[in-house]
Amino acid sequence: MAVILLLVLIAVALGLIGALAKGLLYLLVVGIVVFIVALFLGGLRAGRRSGRRMPR
């Protein structure tokens, strides 16, 4: 979970820098890609957890 949070924070930081700094629009694109990867990884982890239930 910490890795996903770190990826989201990195994506937000890159996105802000890319949106605000002149000539660094590629950082905005990189930030969006990192954010999508973080969402994908979070979805994979959540999907794996829901399938593992301990029998009583």
Secondary structure, DSSP 4 states (H G I P E B T S, - for coil): -HHHHHHHHHHHHHHHHHHHSTT-HHHHHHHHHHHHHHHHHHHHHHHHHHT-----
